Amino acid sequence: MNKTLKTIIFIAALVAAFYAGMKFQAYVYDDLCLDLGGGKQPGGYPICVIEHKTDQ
């Protein structure tokens, strides 16, 4: 293989690994929010939030 082809393959592998890492992190984050009972963007919040209301 010539140097250019090796470079292209290396860059493509880096991009694929980065994309796969982003998707994996999104899956883990969503799973954590759902496990905590927060759901996806509960109450319109952009992060995993669980509202707790107390009687006062």
Helices and strands as residue ranges (DSSP letters): H 3-35, G 42-44
